[in-house]
Amino acid sequence: MSKRSGFDVAKVIPVTTVFEDVSEADKIFGIYRVTERAVAAGYMEADVARMWIDYLTTSPFFASVTLFITIGSIPREEKTVFD
């Protein structure tokens, strides 16, 4: 996307964060909030949501997210000898 926007891409750095605690992961992923919204929208029954949250908080937990940091620059216009 950066190249399509006209940038020169020098480097792309993947940064992966791993979460083993559901409360910490919730700060990024919004697990509790999304579950509440799913119940409110009728996509999940309230008792199933409670079981889901109970399971996440009492069982081993692992989640990860990878962000890609793109280092780029706006290309300089090349000047010729006649400029």
PDB file of N, CA, C and O in Angstrom:
ATOM      1  N   MET A   1       0.821  -1.169   0.000  1.00  0.00           N
ATOM      2  CA  MET A   1       0.000   0.000   0.000  1.00  0.00           C
ATOM      3  C   MET A   1       0.879   1.251   0.000  1.00  0.00           C
ATOM      4  O   MET A   1       0.544   2.239  -0.653  1.00  0.00           O
ATOM      5  N   SER A   2       1.978   1.220   0.712  1.00  0.00           N
ATOM      6  CA  SER A   2       2.869   2.379   0.730  1.00  0.00           C
ATOM      7  C   SER A   2       3.433   2.660  -0.650  1.00  0.00           C
ATOM      8  O   SER A   2       3.488   3.808  -1.091  1.00  0.00           O
ATOM      9  N   LYS A   3       3.856   1.587  -1.336  1.00  0.00           N
ATOM     10  CA  LYS A   3       4.409   1.769  -2.684  1.00  0.00           C
ATOM     11  C   LYS A   3       3.341   2.296  -3.640  1.00  0.00           C
ATOM     12  O   LYS A   3       3.622   3.166  -4.465  1.00  0.00           O
ATOM     13  N   ARG A   4       2.125   1.777  -3.535  1.00  0.00           N
ATOM     14  CA  ARG A   4       1.039   2.253  -4.391  1.00  0.00           C
ATOM     15  C   ARG A   4       0.731   3.715  -4.122  1.00  0.00           C
ATOM     16  O   ARG A   4       0.228   4.413  -5.002  1.00  0.00           O
ATOM     17  N   SER A   5       1.028   4.191  -2.913  1.00  0.00           N
ATOM     18  CA  SER A   5       0.781   5.593  -2.566  1.00  0.00           C
ATOM     19  C   SER A   5       1.940   6.493  -2.959  1.00  0.00           C
ATOM     20  O   SER A   5       1.894   7.701  -2.727  1.00  0.00           O
ATOM     21  N   GLY A   6       2.986   5.913  -3.556  1.00  0.00           N
ATOM     22  CA  GLY A   6       4.089   6.713  -4.059  1.00  0.00           C
ATOM     23  C   GLY A   6       5.288   6.819  -3.151  1.00  0.00           C
ATOM     24  O   GLY A   6       6.201   7.594  -3.436  1.00  0.00           O
ATOM     25  N   PHE A   7       5.320   6.069  -2.068  1.00  0.00           N
ATOM     26  CA  PHE A   7       6.463   6.112  -1.165  1.00  0.00           C
ATOM     27  C   PHE A   7       7.525   5.106  -1.600  1.00  0.00           C
ATOM     28  O   PHE A   7       7.206   4.072  -2.187  1.00  0.00           O
ATOM     29  N   ASP A   8       8.779   5.414  -1.312  1.00  0.00           N
ATOM     30  CA  ASP A   8       9.855   4.439  -1.442  1.00  0.00           C
ATOM     31  C   ASP A   8       9.923   3.693  -0.122  1.00  0.00           C
ATOM     32  O   ASP A   8      10.134   4.306   0.924  1.00  0.00           O
ATOM     33  N   VAL A   9       9.747   2.381  -0.155  1.00  0.00           N
ATOM     34  CA  VAL A   9       9.760   1.576   1.066  1.00  0.00           C
ATOM     35  C   VAL A   9      11.166   1.035   1.282  1.00  0.00           C
ATOM     36  O   VAL A   9      11.677   0.262   0.472  1.00  0.00           O
ATOM     37  N   ALA A  10      11.787   1.452   2.388  1.00  0.00           N
ATOM     38  CA  ALA A  10      13.141   1.012   2.700  1.00  0.00           C
ATOM     39  C   ALA A  10      13.138  -0.302   3.479  1.00  0.00           C
ATOM     40  O   ALA A  10      14.017  -1.143   3.293  1.00  0.00           O
ATOM     41  N   LYS A  11      12.138  -0.473   4.359  1.00  0.00           N
ATOM     42  CA  LYS A  11      12.148  -1.653   5.213  1.00  0.00           C
ATOM     43  C   LYS A  11      10.765  -1.869   5.807  1.00  0.00           C
ATOM     44  O   LYS A  11      10.031  -0.914   6.062  1.00  0.00           O
ATOM     45  N   VAL A  12      10.418  -3.132   6.024  1.00  0.00           N
ATOM     46  CA  VAL A  12       9.193  -3.496   6.733  1.00  0.00           C
ATOM     47  C   VAL A  12       9.606  -4.382   7.894  1.00  0.00           C
ATOM     48  O   VAL A  12      10.244  -5.416   7.700  1.00  0.00           O
ATOM     49  N   ILE A  13       9.236  -3.971   9.109  1.00  0.00           N
ATOM     50  CA  ILE A  13       9.644  -4.697  10.313  1.00  0.00           C
ATOM     51  C   ILE A  13       8.403  -5.276  10.991  1.00  0.00           C
ATOM     52  O   ILE A  13       7.546  -4.520  11.451  1.00  0.00           O
ATOM     53  N   PRO A  14       8.290  -6.618  11.062  1.00  0.00           N
ATOM     54  CA  PRO A  14       7.167  -7.204  11.790  1.00  0.00           C
ATOM     55  C   PRO A  14       7.467  -7.213  13.291  1.00  0.00           C
ATOM     56  O   PRO A  14       8.564  -7.585  13.708  1.00  0.00           O
ATOM     57  N   VAL A  15       6.497  -6.807  14.089  1.00  0.00           N
ATOM     58  CA  VAL A  15       6.639  -6.810  15.543  1.00  0.00           C
ATOM     59  C   VAL A  15       5.462  -7.602  16.101  1.00  0.00           C
ATOM     60  O   VAL A  15       4.308  -7.196  15.961  1.00  0.00           O
ATOM     61  N   THR A  16       5.762  -8.737  16.735  1.00  0.00           N
ATOM     62  CA  THR A  16       4.718  -9.602  17.268  1.00  0.00           C
ATOM     63  C   THR A  16       4.691  -9.509  18.785  1.00  0.00           C
ATOM     64  O   THR A  16       5.718  -9.624  19.454  1.00  0.00           O
ATOM     65  N   THR A  17       3.488  -9.298  19.312  1.00  0.00           N
ATOM     66  CA  THR A  17       3.283  -9.271  20.757  1.00  0.00           C
ATOM     67  C   THR A  17       2.491 -10.513  21.137  1.00  0.00           C
ATOM     68  O   THR A  17       1.516 -10.866  20.473  1.00  0.00           O
ATOM     69  N   VAL A  18       2.915 -11.170  22.206  1.00  0.00           N
ATOM     70  CA  VAL A  18       2.260 -12.385  22.674  1.00  0.00           C
ATOM     71  C   VAL A  18       1.623 -12.101  24.031  1.00  0.00           C
ATOM     72  O   VAL A  18       2.230 -11.470  24.896  1.00  0.00           O
ATOM     73  N   PHE A  19       0.401 -12.574  24.201  1.00  0.00           N
ATOM     74  CA  PHE A  19      -0.317 -12.403  25.462  1.00  0.00           C
ATOM     75  C   PHE A  19      -0.626 -13.779  26.046  1.00  0.00           C
ATOM     76  O   PHE A  19      -1.127 -14.667  25.356  1.00  0.00           O
ATOM     77  N   GLU A  20      -0.318 -13.934  27.326  1.00  0.00           N
ATOM     78  CA  GLU A  20      -0.657 -15.175  28.028  1.00  0.00           C
ATOM     79  C   GLU A  20      -1.619 -14.899  29.178  1.00  0.00           C
ATOM     80  O   GLU A  20      -1.946 -15.800  29.951  1.00  0.00           O
ATOM     81  N   ASP A  21      -2.069 -13.653  29.289  1.00  0.00           N
ATOM     82  CA  ASP A  21      -3.014 -13.254  30.326  1.00  0.00           C
ATOM     83  C   ASP A  21      -4.202 -12.589  29.638  1.00  0.00           C
ATOM     84  O   ASP A  21      -4.039 -11.606  28.916  1.00  0.00           O
ATOM     85  N   VAL A  22      -5.396 -13.130  29.866  1.00  0.00           N
ATOM     86  CA  VAL A  22      -6.569 -12.633  29.167  1.00  0.00           C
ATOM     87  C   VAL A  22      -6.877 -11.178  29.516  1.00  0.00           C
ATOM     88  O   VAL A  22      -7.363 -10.436  28.662  1.00  0.00           O
ATOM     89  N   SER A  23      -6.606 -10.755  30.749  1.00  0.00           N
ATOM     90  CA  SER A  23      -6.878  -9.361  31.133  1.00  0.00           C
ATOM     91  C   SER A  23      -5.974  -8.399  30.374  1.00  0.00           C
ATOM     92  O   SER A  23      -6.414  -7.326  29.960  1.00  0.00           O
ATOM     93  N   GLU A  24      -4.724  -8.772  30.190  1.00  0.00           N
ATOM     94  CA  GLU A  24      -3.800  -7.937  29.414  1.00  0.00           C
ATOM     95  C   GLU A  24      -4.192  -7.949  27.937  1.00  0.00           C
ATOM     96  O   GLU A  24      -4.168  -6.908  27.281  1.00  0.00           O
ATOM     97  N   ALA A  25      -4.547  -9.104  27.421  1.00  0.00           N
ATOM     98  CA  ALA A  25      -4.960  -9.204  26.015  1.00  0.00           C
ATOM     99  C   ALA A  25      -6.231  -8.399  25.772  1.00  0.00           C
ATOM    100  O   ALA A  25      -6.416  -7.834  24.694  1.00  0.00           O
ATOM    101  N   ASP A  26      -7.095  -8.348  26.762  1.00  0.00           N
ATOM    102  CA  ASP A  26      -8.354  -7.612  26.608  1.00  0.00           C
ATOM    103  C   ASP A  26      -8.120  -6.132  26.360  1.00  0.00           C
ATOM    104  O   ASP A  26      -8.931  -5.487  25.696  1.00  0.00           O
ATOM    105  N   LYS A  27      -7.032  -5.581  26.878  1.00  0.00           N
ATOM    106  CA  LYS A  27      -6.722  -4.164  26.667  1.00  0.00           C
ATOM    107  C   LYS A  27      -6.480  -3.863  25.188  1.00  0.00           C
ATOM    108  O   LYS A  27      -6.725  -2.744  24.736  1.00  0.00           O
ATOM    109  N   ILE A  28      -6.008  -4.838  24.446  1.00  0.00           N
ATOM    110  CA  ILE A  28      -5.727  -4.667  23.019  1.00  0.00           C
ATOM    111  C   ILE A  28      -6.894  -5.178  22.165  1.00  0.00           C
ATOM    112  O   ILE A  28      -7.342  -4.495  21.244  1.00  0.00           O
ATOM    113  N   PHE A  29      -7.373  -6.366  22.476  1.00  0.00           N
ATOM    114  CA  PHE A  29      -8.377  -7.019  21.638  1.00  0.00           C
ATOM    115  C   PHE A  29      -9.820  -6.687  22.013  1.00  0.00           C
ATOM    116  O   PHE A  29     -10.721  -6.892  21.199  1.00  0.00           O
ATOM    117  N   GLY A  30     -10.063  -6.181  23.223  1.00  0.00           N
ATOM    118  CA  GLY A  30     -11.429  -5.868  23.652  1.00  0.00           C
ATOM    119  C   GLY A  30     -12.313  -7.103  23.751  1.00  0.00           C
ATOM    120  O   GLY A  30     -13.476  -7.074  23.348  1.00  0.00           O
ATOM    121  N   ILE A  31     -11.765  -8.179  24.283  1.00  0.00           N
ATOM    122  CA  ILE A  31     -12.484  -9.461  24.328  1.00  0.00           C
ATOM    123  C   ILE A  31     -13.817  -9.334  25.065  1.00  0.00           C
ATOM    124  O   ILE A  31     -14.851  -9.778  24.567  1.00  0.00           O
ATOM    125  N   TYR A  32     -13.789  -8.731  26.244  1.00  0.00           N
ATOM    126  CA  TYR A  32     -15.018  -8.600  27.036  1.00  0.00           C
ATOM    127  C   TYR A  32     -16.031  -7.700  26.314  1.00  0.00           C
ATOM    128  O   TYR A  32     -17.212  -8.037  26.229  1.00  0.00           O
ATOM    129  N   ARG A  33     -15.572  -6.573  25.803  1.00  0.00           N
ATOM    130  CA  ARG A  33     -16.453  -5.625  25.110  1.00  0.00           C
ATOM    131  C   ARG A  33     -17.076  -6.262  23.871  1.00  0.00           C
ATOM    132  O   ARG A  33     -18.276  -6.119  23.639  1.00  0.00           O
ATOM    133  N   VAL A  34     -16.280  -6.956  23.084  1.00  0.00           N
ATOM    134  CA  VAL A  34     -16.785  -7.592  21.867  1.00  0.00           C
ATOM    135  C   VAL A  34     -17.784  -8.695  22.219  1.00  0.00           C
ATOM    136  O   VAL A  34     -18.788  -8.872  21.529  1.00  0.00           O
ATOM    137  N   THR A  35     -17.506  -9.431  23.289  1.00  0.00           N
ATOM    138  CA  THR A  35     -18.435 -10.478  23.722  1.00  0.00           C
ATOM    139  C   THR A  35     -19.765  -9.863  24.157  1.00  0.00           C
ATOM    140  O   THR A  35     -20.828 -10.373  23.803  1.00  0.00           O
ATOM    141  N   GLU A  36     -19.711  -8.775  24.918  1.00  0.00           N
ATOM    142  CA  GLU A  36     -20.942  -8.088  25.331  1.00  0.00           C
ATOM    143  C   GLU A  36     -21.730  -7.604  24.117  1.00  0.00           C
ATOM    144  O   GLU A  36     -22.956  -7.715  24.086  1.00  0.00           O
ATOM    145  N   ARG A  37     -21.045  -7.077  23.139  1.00  0.00           N
ATOM    146  CA  ARG A  37     -21.722  -6.596  21.925  1.00  0.00           C
ATOM    147  C   ARG A  37     -22.333  -7.747  21.131  1.00  0.00           C
ATOM    148  O   ARG A  37     -23.405  -7.602  20.543  1.00  0.00           O
ATOM    149  N   ALA A  38     -21.655  -8.876  21.117  1.00  0.00           N
ATOM    150  CA  ALA A  38     -22.193 -10.051  20.423  1.00  0.00           C
ATOM    151  C   ALA A  38     -23.483 -10.513  21.080  1.00  0.00           C
ATOM    152  O   ALA A  38     -24.428 -10.902  20.394  1.00  0.00           O
ATOM    153  N   VAL A  39     -23.524 -10.473  22.410  1.00  0.00           N
ATOM    154  CA  VAL A  39     -24.751 -10.834  23.134  1.00  0.00           C
ATOM    155  C   VAL A  39     -25.848  -9.821  22.817  1.00  0.00           C
ATOM    156  O   VAL A  39     -26.975 -10.202  22.502  1.00  0.00           O
ATOM    157  N   ALA A  40     -25.520  -8.527  22.900  1.00  0.00           N
ATOM    158  CA  ALA A  40     -26.513  -7.471  22.653  1.00  0.00           C
ATOM    159  C   ALA A  40     -27.075  -7.545  21.235  1.00  0.00           C
ATOM    160  O   ALA A  40     -28.244  -7.230  21.016  1.00  0.00           O
ATOM    161  N   ALA A  41     -26.253  -7.957  20.275  1.00  0.00           N
ATOM    162  CA  ALA A  41     -26.688  -8.031  18.877  1.00  0.00           C
ATOM    163  C   ALA A  41     -27.393  -9.352  18.558  1.00  0.00           C
ATOM    164  O   ALA A  41     -27.908  -9.536  17.455  1.00  0.00           O
ATOM    165  N   GLY A  42     -27.412 -10.265  19.526  1.00  0.00           N
ATOM    166  CA  GLY A  42     -28.087 -11.537  19.306  1.00  0.00           C
ATOM    167  C   GLY A  42     -27.245 -12.600  18.626  1.00  0.00           C
ATOM    168  O   GLY A  42     -27.773 -13.629  18.207  1.00  0.00           O
ATOM    169  N   TYR A  43     -25.943 -12.369  18.508  1.00  0.00           N
ATOM    170  CA  TYR A  43     -25.062 -13.362  17.886  1.00  0.00           C
ATOM    171  C   TYR A  43     -24.623 -14.441  18.863  1.00  0.00           C
ATOM    172  O   TYR A  43     -24.147 -15.499  18.451  1.00  0.00           O
ATOM    173  N   MET A  44     -24.783 -14.177  20.168  1.00  0.00           N
ATOM    174  CA  MET A  44     -24.338 -15.111  21.194  1.00  0.00           C
ATOM    175  C   MET A  44     -25.319 -15.042  22.358  1.00  0.00           C
ATOM    176  O   MET A  44     -25.744 -13.957  22.754  1.00  0.00           O
ATOM    177  N   GLU A  45     -25.668 -16.173  22.891  1.00  0.00           N
ATOM    178  CA  GLU A  45     -26.537 -16.216  24.064  1.00  0.00           C
ATOM    179  C   GLU A  45     -25.731 -15.800  25.301  1.00  0.00           C
ATOM    180  O   GLU A  45     -24.530 -16.060  25.377  1.00  0.00           O
ATOM    181  N   ALA A  46     -26.385 -15.160  26.259  1.00  0.00           N
ATOM    182  CA  ALA A  46     -25.710 -14.655  27.460  1.00  0.00           C
ATOM    183  C   ALA A  46     -25.034 -15.777  28.244  1.00  0.00           C
ATOM    184  O   ALA A  46     -23.929 -15.588  28.752  1.00  0.00           O
ATOM    185  N   ASP A  47     -25.680 -16.950  28.354  1.00  0.00           N
ATOM    186  CA  ASP A  47     -25.068 -18.048  29.112  1.00  0.00           C
ATOM    187  C   ASP A  47     -23.829 -18.589  28.396  1.00  0.00           C
ATOM    188  O   ASP A  47     -22.858 -18.983  29.042  1.00  0.00           O
ATOM    189  N   VAL A  48     -23.866 -18.608  27.065  1.00  0.00           N
ATOM    190  CA  VAL A  48     -22.698 -19.049  26.287  1.00  0.00           C
ATOM    191  C   VAL A  48     -21.562 -18.039  26.455  1.00  0.00           C
ATOM    192  O   VAL A  48     -20.399 -18.423  26.576  1.00  0.00           O
ATOM    193  N   ALA A  49     -21.900 -16.760  26.463  1.00  0.00           N
ATOM    194  CA  ALA A  49     -20.882 -15.715  26.652  1.00  0.00           C
ATOM    195  C   ALA A  49     -20.219 -15.859  28.017  1.00  0.00           C
ATOM    196  O   ALA A  49     -19.001 -15.725  28.135  1.00  0.00           O
ATOM    197  N   ARG A  50     -21.017 -16.131  29.047  1.00  0.00           N
ATOM    198  CA  ARG A  50     -20.442 -16.318  30.393  1.00  0.00           C
ATOM    199  C   ARG A  50     -19.501 -17.515  30.408  1.00  0.00           C
ATOM    200  O   ARG A  50     -18.419 -17.454  30.990  1.00  0.00           O
ATOM    201  N   MET A  51     -19.917 -18.605  29.767  1.00  0.00           N
ATOM    202  CA  MET A  51     -19.062 -19.804  29.719  1.00  0.00           C
ATOM    203  C   MET A  51     -17.764 -19.493  28.965  1.00  0.00           C
ATOM    204  O   MET A  51     -16.687 -19.926  29.375  1.00  0.00           O
ATOM    205  N   TRP A  52     -17.868 -18.744  27.869  1.00  0.00           N
ATOM    206  CA  TRP A  52     -16.713 -18.358  27.059  1.00  0.00           C
ATOM    207  C   TRP A  52     -15.719 -17.547  27.895  1.00  0.00           C
ATOM    208  O   TRP A  52     -14.525 -17.846  27.904  1.00  0.00           O
ATOM    209  N   ILE A  53     -16.210 -16.524  28.597  1.00  0.00           N
ATOM    210  CA  ILE A  53     -15.348 -15.679  29.417  1.00  0.00           C
ATOM    211  C   ILE A  53     -14.768 -16.485  30.574  1.00  0.00           C
ATOM    212  O   ILE A  53     -13.586 -16.346  30.891  1.00  0.00           O
ATOM    213  N   ASP A  54     -15.592 -17.331  31.213  1.00  0.00           N
ATOM    214  CA  ASP A  54     -15.086 -18.188  32.303  1.00  0.00           C
ATOM    215  C   ASP A  54     -13.972 -19.093  31.791  1.00  0.00           C
ATOM    216  O   ASP A  54     -12.949 -19.267  32.453  1.00  0.00           O
ATOM    217  N   TYR A  55     -14.176 -19.661  30.617  1.00  0.00           N
ATOM    218  CA  TYR A  55     -13.157 -20.539  30.030  1.00  0.00           C
ATOM    219  C   TYR A  55     -11.857 -19.772  29.789  1.00  0.00           C
ATOM    220  O   TYR A  55     -10.775 -20.253  30.125  1.00  0.00           O
ATOM    221  N   LEU A  56     -11.969 -18.577  29.204  1.00  0.00           N
ATOM    222  CA  LEU A  56     -10.765 -17.785  28.917  1.00  0.00           C
ATOM    223  C   LEU A  56     -10.014 -17.397  30.178  1.00  0.00           C
ATOM    224  O   LEU A  56      -8.784 -17.346  30.177  1.00  0.00           O
ATOM    225  N   THR A  57     -10.741 -17.124  31.255  1.00  0.00           N
ATOM    226  CA  THR A  57     -10.089 -16.663  32.484  1.00  0.00           C
ATOM    227  C   THR A  57      -9.575 -17.801  33.355  1.00  0.00           C
ATOM    228  O   THR A  57      -8.774 -17.558  34.257  1.00  0.00           O
ATOM    229  N   THR A  58     -10.009 -19.032  33.115  1.00  0.00           N
ATOM    230  CA  THR A  58      -9.575 -20.142  33.968  1.00  0.00           C
ATOM    231  C   THR A  58      -8.692 -21.162  33.256  1.00  0.00           C
ATOM    232  O   THR A  58      -8.131 -22.049  33.899  1.00  0.00           O
ATOM    233  N   SER A  59      -8.566 -21.049  31.956  1.00  0.00           N
ATOM    234  CA  SER A  59      -7.765 -21.997  31.178  1.00  0.00           C
ATOM    235  C   SER A  59      -6.490 -21.324  30.690  1.00  0.00           C
ATOM    236  O   SER A  59      -6.384 -20.097  30.708  1.00  0.00           O
ATOM    237  N   PRO A  60      -5.525 -22.125  30.257  1.00  0.00           N
ATOM    238  CA  PRO A  60      -4.336 -21.500  29.662  1.00  0.00           C
ATOM    239  C   PRO A  60      -4.755 -20.612  28.489  1.00  0.00           C
ATOM    240  O   PRO A  60      -5.648 -20.967  27.720  1.00  0.00           O
ATOM    241  N   PHE A  61      -4.107 -19.465  28.363  1.00  0.00           N
ATOM    242  CA  PHE A  61      -4.503 -18.480  27.355  1.00  0.00           C
ATOM    243  C   PHE A  61      -3.296 -18.080  26.530  1.00  0.00           C
ATOM    244  O   PHE A  61      -2.202 -17.883  27.060  1.00  0.00           O
ATOM    245  N   PHE A  62      -3.507 -17.960  25.221  1.00  0.00           N
ATOM    246  CA  PHE A  62      -2.455 -17.493  24.318  1.00  0.00           C
ATOM    247  C   PHE A  62      -3.102 -16.731  23.170  1.00  0.00           C
ATOM    248  O   PHE A  62      -4.008 -17.235  22.508  1.00  0.00           O
ATOM    249  N   ALA A  63      -2.632 -15.524  22.946  1.00  0.00           N
ATOM    250  CA  ALA A  63      -3.078 -14.740  21.796  1.00  0.00           C
ATOM    251  C   ALA A  63      -1.895 -13.921  21.310  1.00  0.00           C
ATOM    252  O   ALA A  63      -1.000 -13.589  22.088  1.00  0.00           O
ATOM    253  N   SER A  64      -1.890 -13.599  20.035  1.00  0.00           N
ATOM    254  CA  SER A  64      -0.802 -12.769  19.517  1.00  0.00           C
ATOM    255  C   SER A  64      -1.332 -11.852  18.420  1.00  0.00           C
ATOM    256  O   SER A  64      -2.373 -12.103  17.811  1.00  0.00           O
ATOM    257  N   VAL A  65      -0.586 -10.798  18.197  1.00  0.00           N
ATOM    258  CA  VAL A  65      -0.905  -9.861  17.129  1.00  0.00           C
ATOM    259  C   VAL A  65       0.420  -9.398  16.526  1.00  0.00           C
ATOM    260  O   VAL A  65       1.392  -9.169  17.246  1.00  0.00           O
ATOM    261  N   THR A  66       0.450  -9.264  15.220  1.00  0.00           N
ATOM    262  CA  THR A  66       1.656  -8.774  14.551  1.00  0.00           C
ATOM    263  C   THR A  66       1.343  -7.446  13.877  1.00  0.00           C
ATOM    264  O   THR A  66       0.401  -7.336  13.092  1.00  0.00           O
ATOM    265  N   LEU A  67       2.142  -6.451  14.196  1.00  0.00           N
ATOM    266  CA  LEU A  67       2.064  -5.149  13.550  1.00  0.00           C
ATOM    267  C   LEU A  67       3.241  -5.034  12.600  1.00  0.00           C
ATOM    268  O   LEU A  67       4.326  -5.539  12.888  1.00  0.00           O
ATOM    269  N   PHE A  68       3.039  -4.385  11.489  1.00  0.00           N
ATOM    270  CA  PHE A  68       4.110  -4.213  10.524  1.00  0.00           C
ATOM    271  C   PHE A  68       4.485  -2.742  10.469  1.00  0.00           C
ATOM    272  O   PHE A  68       3.688  -1.903  10.050  1.00  0.00           O
ATOM    273  N   ILE A  69       5.695  -2.438  10.893  1.00  0.00           N
ATOM    274  CA  ILE A  69       6.199  -1.067  10.851  1.00  0.00           C
ATOM    275  C   ILE A  69       6.863  -0.879   9.495  1.00  0.00           C
ATOM    276  O   ILE A  69       7.787  -1.610   9.138  1.00  0.00           O
ATOM    277  N   THR A  70       6.391   0.092   8.756  1.00  0.00           N
ATOM    278  CA  THR A  70       6.920   0.349   7.418  1.00  0.00           C
ATOM    279  C   THR A  70       7.747   1.627   7.446  1.00  0.00           C
ATOM    280  O   THR A  70       7.267   2.692   7.836  1.00  0.00           O
ATOM    281  N   ILE A  71       8.981   1.498   7.031  1.00  0.00           N
ATOM    282  CA  ILE A  71       9.870   2.655   6.963  1.00  0.00           C
ATOM    283  C   ILE A  71       9.973   3.060   5.503  1.00  0.00           C
ATOM    284  O   ILE A  71      10.420   2.289   4.654  1.00  0.00           O
ATOM    285  N   GLY A  72       9.556   4.268   5.236  1.00  0.00           N
ATOM    286  CA  GLY A  72       9.556   4.720   3.859  1.00  0.00           C
ATOM    287  C   GLY A  72       9.820   6.207   3.770  1.00  0.00           C
ATOM    288  O   GLY A  72       9.935   6.898   4.782  1.00  0.00           O
ATOM    289  N   SER A  73       9.913   6.679   2.565  1.00  0.00           N
ATOM    290  CA  SER A  73      10.147   8.105   2.346  1.00  0.00           C
ATOM    291  C   SER A  73       9.459   8.535   1.063  1.00  0.00           C
ATOM    292  O   SER A  73       9.131   7.722   0.198  1.00  0.00           O
ATOM    293  N   ILE A  74       9.252   9.835   0.971  1.00  0.00           N
ATOM    294  CA  ILE A  74       8.701  10.397  -0.251  1.00  0.00           C
ATOM    295  C   ILE A  74       9.845  10.505  -1.247  1.00  0.00           C
ATOM    296  O   ILE A  74      10.880  11.087  -0.921  1.00  0.00           O
ATOM    297  N   PRO A  75       9.694   9.970  -2.439  1.00  0.00           N
ATOM    298  CA  PRO A  75      10.782  10.017  -3.402  1.00  0.00           C
ATOM    299  C   PRO A  75      11.137  11.465  -3.767  1.00  0.00           C
ATOM    300  O   PRO A  75      10.264  12.304  -3.987  1.00  0.00           O
ATOM    301  N   ARG A  76      12.413  11.718  -3.821  1.00  0.00           N
ATOM    302  CA  ARG A  76      12.870  13.050  -4.246  1.00  0.00           C
ATOM    303  C   ARG A  76      12.822  13.132  -5.761  1.00  0.00           C
ATOM    304  O   ARG A  76      13.107  12.165  -6.468  1.00  0.00           O
ATOM    305  N   GLU A  77      12.461  14.287  -6.230  1.00  0.00           N
ATOM    306  CA  GLU A  77      12.484  14.467  -7.676  1.00  0.00           C
ATOM    307  C   GLU A  77      13.935  14.597  -8.096  1.00  0.00           C
ATOM    308  O   GLU A  77      14.689  15.382  -7.521  1.00  0.00           O
ATOM    309  N   GLU A  78      14.320  13.835  -9.089  1.00  0.00           N
ATOM    310  CA  GLU A  78      15.697  13.909  -9.542  1.00  0.00           C
ATOM    311  C   GLU A  78      15.888  15.159 -10.416  1.00  0.00           C
ATOM    312  O   GLU A  78      15.091  15.450 -11.307  1.00  0.00           O
ATOM    313  N   LYS A  79      16.936  15.858 -10.135  1.00  0.00           N
ATOM    314  CA  LYS A  79      17.227  17.070 -10.931  1.00  0.00           C
ATOM    315  C   LYS A  79      18.232  16.715 -12.006  1.00  0.00           C
ATOM    316  O   LYS A  79      19.154  15.929 -11.792  1.00  0.00           O
ATOM    317  N   THR A  80      18.034  17.304 -13.148  1.00  0.00           N
ATOM    318  CA  THR A  80      18.982  17.088 -14.235  1.00  0.00           C
ATOM    319  C   THR A  80      19.989  18.232 -14.232  1.00  0.00           C
ATOM    320  O   THR A  80      19.827  19.198 -13.486  1.00  0.00           O
ATOM    321  N   VAL A  81      21.001  18.135 -15.038  1.00  0.00           N
ATOM    322  CA  VAL A  81      22.041  19.156 -15.119  1.00  0.00           C
ATOM    323  C   VAL A  81      21.462  20.492 -15.590  1.00  0.00           C
ATOM    324  O   VAL A  81      22.041  21.550 -15.343  1.00  0.00           O
ATOM    325  N   PHE A  82      20.329  20.433 -16.263  1.00  0.00           N
ATOM    326  CA  PHE A  82      19.757  21.645 -16.820  1.00  0.00           C
ATOM    327  C   PHE A  82      18.825  22.374 -15.861  1.00  0.00           C
ATOM    328  O   PHE A  82      18.337  23.455 -16.193  1.00  0.00           O
ATOM    329  N   ASP A  83      18.564  21.815 -14.681  1.00  0.00           N
ATOM    330  CA  ASP A  83      17.648  22.459 -13.701  1.00  0.00           C
ATOM    331  C   ASP A  83      18.334  23.573 -12.946  1.00  0.00           C
ATOM    332  O   ASP A  83      17.717  24.212 -12.094  1.00  0.00           O
TER     333      ASP A  83
END
